[in-house]
Amino acid sequence: MSEPLVKTEVRGRVGLLTLNRPKALNALSNEVIDELAQAMRGFDADENIGAMVLTGSEKAFAAGADIGAMQGWTFMDVYKKDYLGGNWESLKRIRKPVIAAVSGYALGGGCELAMACDIIIAADNARFGQPEIKLGVIPGFGGTQRLPRAVSKAKAMDLVLTARMMDAEEAERAGLVSRVVPASRLMEEALDAAATIASMSLPSVIMAKECINQSYEGSLSDGMMYERRNFHALFSTEDQKEGMAAFMDKRKPEFKHR
Ligand code: CO8
């Protein structure tokens, strides 16, 4: 049997996904994304999983979409098949939090895939960039949309138009990544963060993720109302009662819905 393009592993309540095309620096072919989407949907549906970590190899999280595969495509090929729709698009419907643990290159579609996750934790050797312009194209999976929201219009323009890479320190300063850690501690740190999230009450985790994502979509007043309604809804859960009782009793909460 051939090696999977995405390896999966369960660590406690965390689902670990590892892109597995190291020789091509994890270039993201449609086949890789199909396997990734399927694996993520599996973890999303699994009651024993509360959060996920997506990672690549030490040298590359992913060096972008598969240039060899794309090279000969015409407009009609990509338009008719809606390239970057389908399983690509479906990643944003994953409800449980996904942490991207990025070591090495996260370029083009690789940077966009990391941005499609909920948190990016970077190793100190990580390098982010949107070099598509050097190939005569532009980013196609959020590089012109998520990147400016994350790092400002000026820096997004700089990265997308010049194709330069930024290192982990600059990415953290710009707000793209939440933490930078020594490369040797990347997986431990990402898995710990995911385990912490997975220990919380799942309804509040999902609602918090949805509310933060909502802040990217609409107006502040709509977002405030969306947040308030979700906050209200959580008072219908046993876990709200348990979480607050545990605080008052000075003990750890035993959440029922995880
Ligand atoms: N596609 C296909 N193969 C790749 C890719 C890629 N994106 N990146 C690297 N490879 C392959 C190389 O061809 C090489 O294969 P081989 O050994 O058979 O010759 C192998 O991986 C190792 O690569 P290098 O020898 O080039 O390794 P270096 O250490 O010299 O360089 C770099 C590393 C700087 C990362 C270099 O490989 C590079 O510049 N790669 C391309 C980066 C790039 O341009 N990415 C953007 C791609 S376009 C894109 O992502 C469009 C986005 C649209 C949305 C997609 C949503 C996911």
Boltz pocket constraint, residues with backbone or C-beta under 6 A from the ligand:
constraints:
  - pocket:
      binder: B
      contacts: [[A, 22], [A, 23], [A, 24], [A, 25], [A, 27], [A, 28], [A, 63], [A, 64], [A, 65], [A, 66], [A, 67], [A, 68], [A, 84], [A, 105], [A, 107], [A, 108], [A, 109], [A, 110], [A, 112], [A, 113], [A, 131], [A, 132], [A, 135], [A, 138], [A, 139], [A, 140], [A, 141]]
      max_distance: 6.0
